[in-house]
Structures are given as C-alpha cells and as structure tokens.
Amino acid sequence: MPESIGPLLRQRWQRLSALPFGRWLFSRMVGFFAPYSGSIGANVVSLQLGHGVVTLQERRKVSNHLHSVHAIALVNLAEMVTGLTLLNSLPDETRAILSAIQMFYHKKARGLLTASCHCVIPLDNHEQILEISADIKDEHGDVVATAVASWLIGPEKSAADMISPQ
C-alpha cells in the first residue's frame, strides 16, 4: 500500500526545518520530487497544519521581458504553496491532485515575493474538491497576484485497486 503523503511531508518538515539550512534542503527535496515546481527555486519558509508560506526571489531564470517575475512562475509558486499546505494538512490515506487553478495579476511582481495560503483541514478522505486561495505579496506588502486552486482529494488506492485487467 502506498505511504500517505501528509504524514511523510509533516515528518520531513519537522525533522529538517529545525536544522541549519534545513528549510533550504526541504525546499530542494520538494523540487526533486516535483521537478517542475523545483524549476523556480522557491523556498519553503513555514509549513503548519492549514497554513503555508513559500518565497521566491526575482532573478533572471524566472523573469520575463518586462523585468518582473513571469506570470507562469507565479502560477507555479501558487500551486506550490497551496499544494504543500493542503498535502501537509491531509488526513492519513488521502491523496490530492490539482484539478484547476485561476490566477489574478494585480501588479508587476518584483523583488522577494512571499506566497501565503490558509486552507481548511479536511476531516476525512472522502472524494471532494477543495478550493484554496493564495496571495503573493512583494517586499512592500502589496498583493501582486492572487490564486484560487481547486484540489481534488480522495482516498488512496489500495494495491488491488491499482492492478487493472488488460
């Protein structure tokens, strides 16, 4: 049977976040297991039940021709903060996948960006869609973008469910 992501994520965060460079290492681990998310080089700052914070420093790799952070890098950041927050808050034996995301851009994103998210902690693992919002703010505290991510959660599949007749 697959191991639940929620308990594993909480365990790794609790172990690493207290160590020197532990948050950086945890952020790189997330990027290893989710390579596209890792491509922006964001850093997990805080991960608690129902709340998460991830930062992204503006640099050439994530910039556009307007000398600001690219719109899709902001989507990636929003997916990362909503996903980590939700996955960290899931009950055991629950899985999740992003089913939709909307982004609203308010101003050019420059400098150090901070994405924060609060989510309702699901009480069980019955199949449902959870809408989770995230705000991305610049160093001045101005909201540069807002996301609404729809995450489909449900029970993990057992080994028997994963075997399909051919």
C-alpha positions as CSV (number, residue, x, y, z in Angstrom):
1,M,0.0,0.0,0.0
2,P,1.4,3.5,-0.8
3,E,2.5,5.6,2.0
4,S,0.4,8.7,2.7
5,I,2.0,11.9,1.6
6,G,0.6,14.0,4.5
7,P,2.4,12.2,7.4
8,L,5.6,11.8,5.3
9,L,5.6,15.5,4.4
10,R,5.0,16.5,8.1
11,Q,7.7,14.2,9.3
12,R,10.3,15.6,6.8
13,W,9.4,19.2,7.5
14,Q,9.6,18.7,11.3
15,R,12.9,17.0,11.0
16,L,14.6,19.4,8.6
17,S,13.1,22.8,9.4
18,A,14.8,23.0,12.8
19,L,18.3,22.3,11.3
20,P,20.6,24.9,9.9
21,F,19.9,25.0,6.2
22,G,17.1,22.5,6.8
23,R,14.4,24.7,5.2
24,W,16.6,25.1,2.1
25,L,17.2,21.4,2.0
26,F,13.5,20.6,2.4
27,S,12.7,23.1,-0.5
28,R,15.3,21.3,-2.7
29,M,13.7,17.9,-1.8
30,V,10.3,19.2,-2.9
31,G,11.9,20.3,-6.1
32,F,13.5,16.9,-6.6
33,F,10.2,15.1,-6.2
34,A,8.2,17.7,-8.1
35,P,10.8,18.8,-10.8
36,Y,8.6,21.4,-12.4
37,S,7.8,23.1,-9.1
38,G,11.5,22.9,-8.3
39,S,12.4,24.7,-11.5
40,I,11.6,28.1,-10.0
41,G,13.8,27.6,-6.9
42,A,11.3,28.7,-4.3
43,N,11.9,28.3,-0.6
44,V,9.5,26.9,1.9
45,V,9.5,29.3,4.9
46,S,6.7,27.8,7.0
47,L,4.5,24.7,6.9
48,Q,1.9,24.1,9.5
49,L,-1.5,22.4,9.5
50,G,-3.7,24.7,7.4
51,H,-1.1,27.3,6.7
52,G,2.0,27.6,4.5
53,V,4.5,30.2,3.3
54,V,6.8,30.0,0.3
55,T,9.1,32.7,-1.0
56,L,10.6,33.3,-4.5
57,Q,13.4,35.7,-5.2
58,E,13.2,37.6,-8.5
59,R,16.1,36.6,-10.8
60,R,16.8,36.1,-14.5
61,K,15.7,32.5,-14.5
62,V,12.1,33.4,-13.6
63,S,11.9,36.8,-15.3
64,N,10.0,38.0,-18.3
65,H,10.8,40.7,-20.9
66,L,9.2,43.3,-18.6
67,H,11.9,42.8,-15.9
68,S,9.5,41.2,-13.5
69,V,8.6,37.7,-12.4
70,H,6.9,35.7,-15.2
71,A,3.2,35.0,-14.9
72,I,3.7,31.3,-15.1
73,A,6.4,31.3,-12.4
74,L,3.7,33.0,-10.2
75,V,1.3,30.2,-11.1
76,N,4.0,27.7,-10.2
77,L,4.5,29.4,-6.9
78,A,0.8,29.5,-6.1
79,E,0.5,25.8,-7.0
80,M,3.4,25.0,-4.7
81,V,2.2,26.9,-1.7
82,T,-1.4,25.6,-2.0
83,G,-0.3,22.1,-2.7
84,L,2.2,21.9,0.2
85,T,-0.2,23.5,2.6
86,L,-3.0,21.1,1.6
87,L,-0.8,17.9,1.4
88,N,0.7,18.7,4.8
89,S,-2.9,19.0,6.3
90,L,-4.4,15.9,4.7
91,P,-5.6,13.0,6.9
92,D,-3.8,9.7,6.6
93,E,-4.5,7.6,3.5
94,T,-5.5,10.6,1.4
95,R,-4.2,11.7,-2.0
96,A,-4.6,15.0,-3.9
97,I,-4.2,16.4,-7.3
98,L,-4.6,19.9,-8.7
99,S,-7.7,20.0,-10.9
100,A,-7.8,23.7,-11.8
101,I,-6.1,27.0,-11.0
102,Q,-7.1,30.6,-11.6
103,M,-4.6,33.5,-11.3
104,F,-5.4,37.1,-10.9
105,Y,-2.5,39.5,-11.6
106,H,-2.6,42.9,-9.8
107,K,0.8,44.5,-10.5
108,K,4.3,43.6,-11.7
109,A,6.0,41.1,-9.4
110,R,9.4,42.2,-8.4
111,G,12.0,41.5,-5.7
112,L,11.4,38.9,-3.0
113,L,7.9,37.5,-3.3
114,T,6.0,35.8,-0.5
115,A,3.2,33.4,-1.2
116,S,0.9,32.5,1.7
117,C,-2.0,30.2,2.0
118,H,-4.6,29.1,4.6
119,C,-6.7,26.1,4.0
120,V,-9.4,24.2,5.8
121,I,-8.1,20.9,7.2
122,P,-10.2,18.1,5.7
123,L,-11.8,15.9,8.4
124,D,-11.7,12.7,6.3
125,N,-10.6,11.4,2.9
126,H,-13.8,11.2,1.0
127,E,-13.6,12.5,-2.5
128,Q,-14.1,16.2,-2.8
129,I,-12.8,19.3,-4.4
130,L,-11.3,21.9,-2.1
131,E,-10.8,25.5,-3.3
132,I,-7.7,27.0,-1.7
133,S,-6.6,30.7,-2.1
134,A,-3.1,32.1,-2.0
135,D,-1.9,35.6,-2.0
136,I,1.5,36.6,-3.4
137,K,3.0,39.8,-2.0
138,D,6.1,41.8,-2.8
139,E,8.6,43.2,-0.3
140,H,6.3,46.2,0.3
141,G,3.4,44.0,1.4
142,D,1.4,44.8,-1.8
143,V,-0.5,41.8,-3.3
144,V,0.9,41.3,-6.8
145,A,-1.2,38.2,-7.6
146,T,-4.0,36.0,-6.1
147,A,-4.6,32.4,-7.0
148,V,-7.6,30.1,-6.4
149,A,-6.5,26.5,-6.8
150,S,-9.0,23.6,-6.9
151,W,-7.6,20.4,-5.4
152,L,-9.3,17.0,-5.8
153,I,-8.7,14.9,-2.7
154,G,-9.8,11.3,-2.1
155,P,-8.8,8.0,-0.5
156,E,-5.5,6.4,-1.6
157,K,-5.9,3.5,-3.9
158,S,-5.0,0.1,-2.5
159,A,-2.6,-2.2,-4.3
160,A,-5.6,-4.2,-5.5
161,D,-7.2,-1.1,-7.0
162,M,-4.0,-0.2,-8.9
163,I,-4.0,-3.6,-10.7
164,S,-6.2,-3.2,-13.8
165,P,-7.2,-6.1,-16.0
166,Q,-5.9,-5.9,-19.6
